Amino acid sequence: MIEITLPDGSIKEFDKGITPMGVAKTISEGLARNVISAKFNNTIVETTTPLSTNGSLTLYTWNDKEGKTAFWHSTSHIVAQALEELYPGVKLTIGPAIDNGFYYDVDLPNGTISEKDFPKIEQKALEIARGKHDYKMRSVSKADALKFYKDQGNEYKVELIENLEDGTITFCDHDTFTDLCRGGHIPNTGIVKAIKILSVAGAYWRGDENKPQLTRVYGISFPKQKELKEYLELLEEAKKRDHRKLGKELELFTFSQKVGQGLPLWLPKGAALRERLENFLKKAQKKAGYEMVVTPHIGQKELYVTSGHYAKYGEDSFQPITTPKKDEEFLLKPMNCPHHCEIYNTKPFSYKELPKRYAEFGTVYRYEQSGELHGLTRVRGFTQDDAHIFCTPDQLDQEFKNVIDLSLYVLGSLGFDNFTAQVSVRDLDNPDKYIGSVENWEKAEQAIINAAKEKGLDYVIESGEAAFYGPKLDFMVKDALGRQWQLGTIQVDYNLPERFDLTYKGSDNEMHRPVMIHRAPFGSMERFIALLLEHTGGNFPLWLIPDQAIVLPVSEKHEKYAEKVLKSLENNEIRALIDNRNETVGKKIREAEMNKIPFMLVVGENDEIANTISVRRHGGEDLGAITIEQFNDLVTKEINSTLKSF
């Protein structure tokens, strides 16, 4: 007999050799029908894998992230079989699951795949799926594995196998198809009811541009056709909300090949929007006791060697800037924290003067690969709403909770109400990824967990997601389309204070090491604005939107009154403009709707006589004729309902 520990902590005895599916059947037939993947002792296994030792078992369904991973990876095998049958001579390489679906990289010696081919690939894949073929794993010797793929003439699989150890190689079979695979599949192909090929792209073998270019086939699959339909509708809505599209339409930002990839240019409306966001946070920070600092865009290479950033990022970042002086090298600033450490070091502090809270909207630079750049969400130059708090160990708990309060205020003021807090800790199996002592890491991780508990946050712990110098609390926000993003981060750091020899004099007159908190509620201005654009569809909160109202004179003879209305709005600090083009009011309204302007103020003869404005909301709601004072009150009330004081 063996003992199996289930997620609820219960321990059950089973005959040696029972499978995860067998365990599921002892719990309930309903669970067994829905189980599609399993993890045993932290290793993903098949639902048919015989269990021969004591251990912990977790069963996954489609509703679990791990279940979806197995489902999509299994579907990549089905699509690979379809490609083999449709494109004789195709060479398969790798086909992993990704965040949404899967891809398979293939070498097509005879032909190409285009969008018009998607339906036939989907049809063939579904035909295979309907066969309800079991996925079966088997061990293969290295010699047999090499022979199998050499006989096929598949140099890609041969290269993969040559880097594997004999005794660790497995094949997965279903129907007439065989693939080199580590495992992690659903029970059979019949569970897959809907398959969609989403796109094709070029991809270099193993990401090396000096190696052959392959065809990457992206797809997604579902256990119900209805779920595919809902997903495709979501994709269409996401296209409408794409921040690159909206940013261009609303004239917020642009990019220039002459300036360089990944370096955004902010247009007047976008720059004004950024400024409002900055001022909003600066006002809250001032109340919270932060002091603003400014640091340069470059620093000596030695600064980042000391901090550890050069060892972690140096080779993959912008290369050092040399000067006429021999052996003098500077780097474009990849992080603000080393500069803030040096600001702290300008004078001695006593425990009575702590905490010190330094804040900066600091622009940093990182060399992202061109294929990874994406609008404002992945750029090479971006501005962080960075701050670093230097405090005593006794102050850490309260300071961390204060930062949580500030982060929640920022998210709430901008409509991000659906979120989970993620406590990101070390990967204990890969200690070389991190700097600092185990003792300091344990203290820092526990401090974050305690703060999250005390603030009543809905939190999860994620192993391996910590920064290299310390653990962190990330706010994982769901947007209006249900997509999850990381917005805002708080990190505890015992390491940089040691590296920069930061000290303060304690009440015992001895020198002590401060603890450092890194925090950025926005994260980066660029990424935050991109996600805010997609979350709101460009309909920003009224306090933030570039143009809050537009005055639309019915004809030329009403322009003078329109100017008077505009002046009154400006006196009340309402951002407005006039559209006095020689166009119909209907056309002006349609264009104002497209530009996401919240209020359209139509002024004609009756309005001028009555000293009123005819107000129409974005979206079509007609508020009728009201006085300018009433409109001012309406705007003020709406802003105050969303923008609370910190």
Secondary structure, 3 states (H helix, E strand, C coil): CEEEECCCCCEEEECCCCCHHHHHHHHCHHHHHHCCEEEECCEEECCCCCCCCCEEEEEECCCCHHHHHHHHHHHHHHHHHHHHHHCCCCEECCCCEECCEEEEEEECCCCCCCHHHHHHHHHHHHHHHCCCCECEEEECCHHHHHHHHHHHCCHHHHHHHHCCCCCCCEEEEECCEEEECCCCCCCEHHHCCEEEEEEEEEEEHHHCCCCCEEEEEEEEEECCHHHHHHHHHHHHHHHHCCHHHHHHHCCCEECCCCCCCCCCEECHHHHHHHHHHHHHHHHHHHHCCCEECCCCCEEEHHHHHHHCHHHHHHHHCCCCEECCCCCCEEEECCCCHHHHHHHHCCCCCEHHHCCEEEEEEEEEECCCCHHHCECCCECCEEEEEEEEEEECHHHHHHHHHHHHHHHHHHHHHCCCCCEEEEEEECCCCCHHHCCCCHHHHHHHHHHHHHHHHHCCCCEEEEECCCECCECEEEEEEECCCCCEEEEEEEEEECHHHHHCCCCEECCCCCEECCEEEEEECCCCHHHHHHHHHHHHCCCCCCCCCCCCEEEEECCHHHHHHHHHHHHHHHHCCCCEEECCCCCCHHHHHHHHHHCCCCEEEEECHHHHHHCEEEEEECCCCEEEEEEHHHHHHHHHHHHHHHCCCC
